[in-house]
Amino acid sequence: MRYAALLTVLVVALPSLTSPTFAADPTIDQLVERYAANRKEQAALKAAGETILADLRAALDALNKRLAELGVGPVVPPGPAPKPPAPPPDPADPLTIALRAAYAADPAPAKAEQAKVLAELYLQAADLAADPAVTTAAQLMARIRSAASA
């Protein structure tokens, strides 16, 4: 009798243990339906957001009208705070590092203008170096000195 009860339990429980059931992958139609429902939901949320925004604007307009009647300036909704400019990246070039340090250490009030003149001289020197008529370093230096004194 004990074995019959055990056999009954095994016969009843065994099929559920040996044949697991898995959720079937959704069909294409089900996926399309889920996508369509999601799009409808998004559209409804967008419409609700636009309605709330319109209500806020109407309330702000009514408040501004009341303030204007009292002679008080309009309420301006705050905008996003301006972002501070990003600091320039640290230079990797040793010459740039040395030039920046020298520029920072220079107490001359006209150093900004002098830096512009020097930058222009460097640009002219590059153009002079590309000139095929300049064949020696001495010629290039003479032309650069001439451009610097001009």
Secondary structure, DSSP 8 states (H G I E B T S, - for coil): -HHHHHHHHHHHHHHHHHS--------HHHHHHHHHHHHHHHHHHHHHHHHHHHHHHHHHHHHHHHHHHHT----------------------HHHHHHHHHHHH---TTHHHHHHHHHHHHHHHHHHHH-TT--SHHHHHHHHHHHHH-
